């Protein structure tokens, strides 16, 4: 009999542990019922129980985060508080009711998590950047942004992710599975959160407003990124260089400049990209899709940024000014390229021949000379091109499209650059001036040719006689003299006339002019014609 109490006492811890385990399972079920899944939603509220390692598969507690001591087993099983008196009003099996919105929960811990959505309480702060979270597990996931930890790797392509849900969504890209379809358009998504955010494009809803500038956004993450613009905070530092960034996505894109990783490949031509958005834009080259249309002239574009740039051709807006020469530009990228004219910087070098360029596009075009590749083919006539822009310009020939019209004379052009050059005939603008003599030109190419006058360089050489010229047009005019001379030396039937042997020394003309040198064939031929 004395052994029975000891046996019962020895079983009590096991019974208590079983109840604790049962309570934790119920807590996790309650979290799922209330929508508090840490990986499914970024801003889910968090409680003390939700931050256990079981809350997120594969999540490991960070060393910076202190673990709260566990409650005694029997207290965890029974609960600290009793259900309120109005438990029956809250609903069967859900006695804990929120006083703010009336939502009911089965356990007090779930109600505690839910209340933080009303109070805005975020007790778990990141020690590196100060960002706060409602759940401890969200802080653990966030710390991987700073450490670069990506424990979830794809078995097919090796790409790694910081969260298991991201890996699950990535696997659907291999299978081609997009289970969440938009009812308003034909787009489908791998995650329900992406679909919910996409539907706001159709409804125009922007529920996340900035308190400082009243700008509104479709997603909470976009608002949070925007708010850093006001604070000028860049908490995310690159471990390989001194650069810092405001957003995790920007840091991730920057890291690929060190690793040269281009994980997004086009299924049609095999071209790879460092960003998913660039791949989406590239696919429109193959499909011909141009979803962004100008309301004034009807021109369509494959990118929204291209439409925004095009609208400046109608308004004449050029908001980007050079601080050295005062020249203005419609695009910030054009201003950055223009500054290299003053600095002489050529940061883009060819790996094959070492030639350097001031623009990345010029380097890409130059590389095609080594490879001879023309990956962009016209679907109508089969003509192939080395650049996307060349293909797009070519396609306007088939369509007869000339969307760029001059407001002064009505002349239309296929390219916006051609319209910009044409406008200078009305305004008299000559933005390219020679630093040596001050002469100004409308076109950059004219200034480059003019520089040859000062340098004495003659890069255009005649293949017939070896004479060199500074301008291509001068070489063309010179080559006509050879063709005219050949036509004079031919008979009417095209048979060359018999030429007399050249004289061995100087001779006199019949009229007694000065001696004619036998070394000048032009003068000899003229003398022969005068004698005949």
Order of alpha helices (4+ residues) and beta strands (2+ residues): alpha-alpha-alpha-beta-beta-alpha-beta-beta-alpha-beta-beta-alpha-beta-beta-alpha-beta-beta-alpha-beta-beta-alpha-beta-beta-alpha-beta-beta-alpha-beta-beta-alpha-beta-beta-alpha-beta-beta-alpha-beta-beta-alpha-beta-beta-alpha-beta-beta-alpha-alpha
